[in-house]
Amino acid sequence: MSLEQIKHKITCKEGKDAKEYLDRATSVLTKAFLGDPTYTWLLHDHPSSHVEPVLYKFMHGIFTAATLNSGVFVEVDSFGCCGVLMPPGYRADNPRTWLQAGLIQSLFTVGVKGFKRAIFDFAPVEEMKAKALTKDELKKHWYVFIMGTVPEKQRQGLGGEMLLYMQERARSDGRALWLEATTPSSRELYLRYGFKDVGEVVLGKGKVGKDGKTEKGGEGITMWSMVWRS
């Protein structure tokens, strides 16, 4: 697969310049991830009517932090699809920028239990990364922090075109590209574009079902850790 397959206009803003994209990206990705098992699990203590505004505030804080840590905001087809790509050596969850980004307030927006999940319960995902990547890759890899397509523009190839763009960024400096799939359909998309499964992580077992909604004794949600190498 190559950049020649890209048919839609792609633009990006990086670092502090990406603040220009912040509000619109947050709106798009909030809509794209409503009902996503991972975010449903994260917010499953909230009434359903509160989930969308809480998710927006949470994402806005996280994405603000990404702009302060050299995050690359990418959009396809006038924000039909957008995502955040973190370059090697940078993390959106860098604690040094939490206060400046207003992230602490955003995290508490999700509630104490949601705060714990967001900060501590993703440890198995990081452990999976440490096992799958070489020492050099672990220090310096590209990370697809998030990407999503608005419902009305799904199945038009926008997500695939974004992946091609992100893969080219990683290929240009010979680095691996890491992500986590949160649904079987997103996993299938990534597999089609050359990503390899490196393991599964189950979160919320015994507390939520596979859809992330509260379910005593539920099987929990599954995330698939995946890597692409040129």
C-alpha positions as CSV (number, residue, x, y, z in Angstrom):
1,M,0.0,0.0,0.0
2,S,1.2,3.5,-0.8
3,L,0.4,7.2,-0.5
4,E,-0.9,7.0,-4.1
5,Q,-4.0,5.4,-2.7
6,I,-4.9,8.5,-0.8
7,K,-7.9,10.2,-2.6
8,H,-9.0,12.8,0.0
9,K,-7.2,15.9,1.3
10,I,-5.2,15.3,4.4
11,T,-3.9,18.2,6.6
12,C,-2.0,18.2,9.9
13,K,-1.0,20.6,12.6
14,E,1.8,19.8,15.1
15,G,2.5,20.7,18.7
16,K,1.2,24.1,19.9
17,D,0.0,24.9,16.3
18,A,-2.4,22.0,16.7
19,K,-4.5,24.0,19.1
20,E,-6.2,25.3,15.9
21,Y,-7.6,21.8,15.4
22,L,-8.3,21.1,19.1
23,D,-12.0,21.9,19.4
24,R,-13.0,20.3,16.1
25,A,-11.0,17.2,16.7
26,T,-12.5,16.8,20.1
27,S,-16.0,17.0,18.7
28,V,-15.3,14.5,15.9
29,L,-13.6,12.0,18.2
30,T,-16.2,12.3,20.9
31,K,-18.9,11.3,18.3
32,A,-16.7,8.6,16.9
33,F,-16.1,7.0,20.3
34,L,-19.6,7.2,21.8
35,G,-20.4,3.5,22.4
36,D,-16.8,2.4,22.0
37,P,-16.2,-0.4,24.6
38,T,-13.1,1.2,26.1
39,Y,-14.7,4.6,26.7
40,T,-18.0,3.1,27.8
41,W,-16.0,1.1,30.4
42,L,-14.1,4.2,31.5
43,L,-17.4,6.1,32.0
44,H,-19.7,3.3,33.0
45,D,-20.5,4.9,36.4
46,H,-22.1,7.9,34.7
47,P,-25.8,8.1,33.6
48,S,-26.1,7.6,29.8
49,S,-27.3,11.2,29.4
50,H,-24.1,12.5,30.9
51,V,-21.6,10.4,28.9
52,E,-21.2,12.6,25.8
53,P,-20.5,15.9,27.7
54,V,-18.1,14.1,30.1
55,L,-16.3,12.3,27.3
56,Y,-15.9,15.7,25.5
57,K,-14.3,17.3,28.5
58,F,-12.1,14.4,29.1
59,M,-10.9,14.2,25.5
60,H,-10.4,18.0,25.3
61,G,-8.0,17.8,28.3
62,I,-6.1,14.8,26.9
63,F,-5.8,16.4,23.5
64,T,-4.7,19.8,25.0
65,A,-1.9,17.8,26.7
66,A,-1.0,16.3,23.3
67,T,-0.5,19.7,21.8
68,L,1.9,20.5,24.6
69,N,3.9,17.3,23.9
70,S,4.5,17.7,20.1
71,G,1.4,15.7,19.2
72,V,0.5,15.6,15.5
73,F,-3.2,16.2,14.8
74,V,-4.2,14.8,11.4
75,E,-7.5,15.2,9.6
76,V,-8.9,13.7,6.4
77,D,-11.7,15.1,4.2
78,S,-12.5,18.2,6.3
79,F,-12.5,16.3,9.6
80,G,-14.5,13.4,8.3
81,C,-11.8,11.4,10.1
82,C,-9.2,12.7,12.5
83,G,-6.5,11.4,14.8
84,V,-3.6,12.2,17.1
85,L,-0.2,10.8,16.4
86,M,2.5,11.0,19.0
87,P,6.1,11.2,17.7
88,P,9.0,9.1,19.2
89,G,9.9,10.1,22.7
90,Y,6.8,12.0,23.5
91,R,3.7,11.1,25.5
92,A,0.3,12.9,25.7
93,D,0.1,11.8,29.3
94,N,3.3,13.5,30.3
95,P,2.6,14.5,34.0
96,R,4.7,17.7,33.6
97,T,2.0,19.2,31.4
98,W,-1.1,18.0,33.2
99,L,-1.6,21.2,35.1
100,Q,-1.0,23.5,32.1
101,A,-3.3,21.4,30.0
102,G,-6.1,21.4,32.6
103,L,-5.9,17.7,32.5
104,I,-6.3,17.2,36.2
105,Q,-9.7,18.9,36.1
106,S,-10.6,16.9,33.1
107,L,-9.7,13.6,34.7
108,F,-11.8,14.4,37.8
109,T,-14.6,15.1,35.4
110,V,-14.8,11.4,34.8
111,G,-15.2,10.8,38.6
112,V,-12.9,9.1,41.1
113,K,-13.4,5.6,39.8
114,G,-13.0,6.8,36.2
115,F,-9.9,8.7,37.2
116,K,-8.4,5.5,38.6
117,R,-9.2,3.6,35.5
118,A,-7.7,6.3,33.2
119,I,-4.5,6.5,35.2
120,F,-3.9,3.1,36.7
121,D,-5.9,0.4,34.9
122,F,-4.1,0.7,31.6
123,A,-0.9,-0.6,33.1
124,P,-1.3,-4.0,31.4
125,V,-1.3,-2.2,28.0
126,E,2.0,-0.6,28.8
127,E,3.4,-4.0,30.0
128,M,2.4,-5.5,26.7
129,K,4.2,-2.8,24.8
130,A,7.4,-3.4,26.9
131,K,7.3,-7.1,26.0
132,A,6.6,-6.6,22.3
133,L,9.0,-3.8,21.3
134,T,12.8,-3.9,21.4
135,K,14.6,-1.6,23.8
136,D,15.3,0.9,21.0
137,E,11.7,0.7,19.8
138,L,10.3,1.2,23.3
139,K,12.3,4.5,23.6
140,K,11.6,5.7,20.1
141,H,8.4,4.7,18.4
142,W,5.4,6.5,16.8
143,Y,2.1,6.0,18.6
144,V,-1.4,6.3,17.2
145,F,-2.9,7.8,20.3
146,I,-6.4,7.9,18.8
147,M,-8.1,8.0,15.4
148,G,-11.8,7.9,14.4
149,T,-14.3,8.7,11.7
150,V,-17.6,10.4,12.2
151,P,-20.5,8.0,11.7
152,E,-21.8,9.6,8.5
153,K,-18.5,9.1,6.8
154,Q,-17.6,5.6,7.8
155,R,-16.9,3.0,5.2
156,Q,-15.5,5.6,2.8
157,G,-11.9,4.6,3.2
158,L,-10.9,7.7,5.3
159,G,-9.5,5.6,8.2
160,G,-7.3,3.7,5.8
161,E,-6.0,6.8,4.2
162,M,-5.1,8.2,7.6
163,L,-3.2,5.0,8.4
164,L,-1.2,5.3,5.2
165,Y,-0.3,8.9,6.1
166,M,0.7,7.8,9.6
167,Q,2.7,4.9,8.3
168,E,4.6,7.2,6.0
169,R,5.6,9.4,8.9
170,A,6.9,6.3,10.8
171,R,8.6,4.9,7.6
172,S,10.4,8.2,7.0
173,D,12.6,7.8,10.1
174,G,12.6,4.0,10.3
175,R,10.5,3.7,13.4
176,A,7.8,1.3,14.5
177,L,4.2,2.4,14.7
178,W,2.1,1.2,17.7
179,L,-1.6,1.3,18.5
180,E,-4.4,-0.4,20.4
181,A,-7.5,-1.6,18.7
182,T,-10.6,-1.2,20.8
183,T,-13.1,-3.1,18.6
184,P,-13.0,-6.1,16.4
185,S,-13.8,-3.9,13.4
186,S,-10.9,-1.5,14.1
187,R,-8.6,-4.5,14.6
188,E,-9.6,-5.8,11.2
189,L,-8.9,-2.5,9.6
190,Y,-5.4,-2.3,11.1
191,L,-4.6,-5.9,10.1
192,R,-5.5,-5.0,6.5
193,Y,-3.0,-2.2,6.6
194,G,-0.1,-4.4,7.8
195,F,-0.3,-4.2,11.5
196,K,0.4,-7.3,13.5
197,D,-1.3,-8.5,16.7
198,V,1.1,-8.7,19.7
199,G,-1.4,-9.6,22.4
200,E,-4.8,-9.0,24.0
201,V,-5.5,-7.1,27.2
202,V,-8.8,-7.5,29.1
203,L,-10.0,-4.7,31.3
204,G,-13.0,-4.5,33.7
205,K,-13.4,-8.2,34.0
206,G,-16.1,-9.1,36.5
207,K,-17.5,-5.6,36.4
208,V,-18.5,-4.9,32.8
209,G,-19.6,-6.8,29.7
210,K,-17.7,-6.8,26.4
211,D,-19.5,-3.6,25.4
212,G,-18.1,-1.8,28.5
213,K,-21.5,-1.5,30.2
214,T,-21.9,-2.4,33.9
215,E,-22.4,-6.2,34.2
216,K,-21.7,-8.1,37.4
217,G,-19.5,-11.0,36.5
218,G,-19.0,-9.7,33.0
219,E,-16.2,-10.8,30.7
220,G,-14.7,-7.3,30.4
221,I,-13.6,-5.4,27.4
222,T,-10.8,-6.5,25.1
223,M,-8.1,-4.3,23.6
224,W,-5.7,-5.6,20.9
225,S,-2.1,-4.3,21.1
226,M,-0.7,-4.0,17.5
227,V,2.5,-2.9,15.8
228,W,3.5,-1.9,12.3
229,R,7.1,-2.0,11.0
230,S,8.2,-0.8,7.6
